Amino acid sequence: MRGLDLKQDELFSYTTLEQRIPNDHPLRPLRRLVDTVLASMDRDFDGLYSRRGRASIAPER
């Protein structure tokens, strides 16, 4: 079982990571592509996890 991807934006900074990366930065489209690919593999990742025990950290994180 995998947990939610919770972000603590305000932990050490008052600006988010999204605000620091320019809109035209090459990482932005790459991030969208990787998120899409990982989302399509979600069912495969689900099969790798035990249905019992403590929740673990997803390998894609």
C-alpha positions, 0 to 999 in steps of 0.5 A: 500500500502506498501513501499519498504524495503529501507536500510540506511546502511551508516547512523551510520556505515561504515559496513553493518549488513550483514558484522557483522554477520558471514556466519555460524551464525544460524540466516542466514538460519532462515532469508532466511526461514522467508523471503521466508514465508513472500514473500509467504504471500505477497498476503494475506498482500496486502488484508489487506491494503486500496487502498487509503490514506497514505502508511503504514508500513507493519506489517511484518516489 
